[in-house]
Amino acid sequence: MINYNNKVFRPISNTENGETTDETVFTYKQHGNLLSAEYSGGKIRFGHLIGLVDENGNIEMRYHQVNRQGELMTGICHSKPERLASGKIRLHETWEWTSGDRSKGESIIEEQ
């Protein structure tokens, strides 16, 4: 199992309907297979996620955030890890809003 504890990630790509940008910073914490993170920056005032990590490092999570417009947004996300040559982790994410327009998207975040 990959250990995400104390790792910091930033988005490197996102679909247009997403709110994370390269200014968004995620700080992950992990205890066993339980994962959480706080994030902010760019279009997001504050966000939090909680998830479960499987034996291959895949993450099934739920997130909620308040954007710069003061809207509370919620969603679900599945992240699949890729180990880079540098040893850092890149997460390939598919997500869906459970609020707003309920649209879907894809993003990639990378360990800093």
ZICOR-V998621 format. One record per backbone hydrogen bond with DSSP energy under -1.0 kcal/mol. NH is the residue of the N-H (numbers start at 1). CO is the residue of the C=O. E is the energy in kcal/mol with one decimal. If there is no record, write none. Layout:
BEGIN
nh=NH co=CO e=E
nh=NH co=CO e=E
END
This chain:
BEGIN
nh=6 co=28 e=-2.0
nh=7 co=4 e=-2.1
nh=9 co=26 e=-2.3
nh=10 co=110 e=-2.0
nh=12 co=108 e=-3.2
nh=13 co=108 e=-1.5
nh=15 co=106 e=-1.3
nh=18 co=15 e=-2.1
nh=24 co=21 e=-2.0
nh=25 co=40 e=-2.7
nh=26 co=9 e=-2.7
nh=27 co=38 e=-2.4
nh=28 co=7 e=-2.8
nh=29 co=36 e=-3.0
nh=31 co=34 e=-2.5
nh=34 co=31 e=-2.2
nh=35 co=51 e=-2.9
nh=36 co=29 e=-2.6
nh=37 co=49 e=-1.8
nh=38 co=27 e=-1.4
nh=39 co=47 e=-2.2
nh=40 co=25 e=-1.3
nh=41 co=44 e=-2.7
nh=44 co=41 e=-1.6
nh=45 co=66 e=-2.2
nh=46 co=66 e=-1.4
nh=47 co=39 e=-2.3
nh=48 co=64 e=-2.6
nh=49 co=37 e=-2.2
nh=50 co=62 e=-2.2
nh=51 co=35 e=-2.7
nh=52 co=60 e=-2.3
nh=53 co=33 e=-2.5
nh=54 co=58 e=-2.4
nh=57 co=54 e=-2.0
nh=59 co=79 e=-2.5
nh=60 co=52 e=-2.2
nh=61 co=77 e=-2.9
nh=62 co=50 e=-2.5
nh=63 co=75 e=-2.6
nh=64 co=48 e=-2.3
nh=65 co=73 e=-2.6
nh=66 co=46 e=-2.8
nh=67 co=71 e=-2.2
nh=68 co=43 e=-2.2
nh=70 co=67 e=-2.2
nh=73 co=65 e=-3.3
nh=75 co=63 e=-2.3
nh=76 co=96 e=-2.3
nh=77 co=61 e=-2.2
nh=78 co=94 e=-2.6
nh=79 co=59 e=-2.7
nh=80 co=92 e=-2.5
nh=82 co=90 e=-2.3
nh=84 co=88 e=-3.0
nh=87 co=84 e=-2.3
nh=90 co=82 e=-2.8
nh=91 co=109 e=-3.1
nh=92 co=80 e=-2.8
nh=93 co=107 e=-3.2
nh=94 co=78 e=-2.2
nh=95 co=105 e=-2.6
nh=96 co=76 e=-2.4
nh=97 co=103 e=-2.7
nh=98 co=74 e=-2.6
nh=102 co=99 e=-1.9
nh=105 co=95 e=-2.4
nh=107 co=93 e=-2.0
nh=108 co=13 e=-2.2
nh=109 co=91 e=-2.0
nh=110 co=10 e=-2.9
nh=111 co=89 e=-3.0
nh=112 co=8 e=-3.2
END
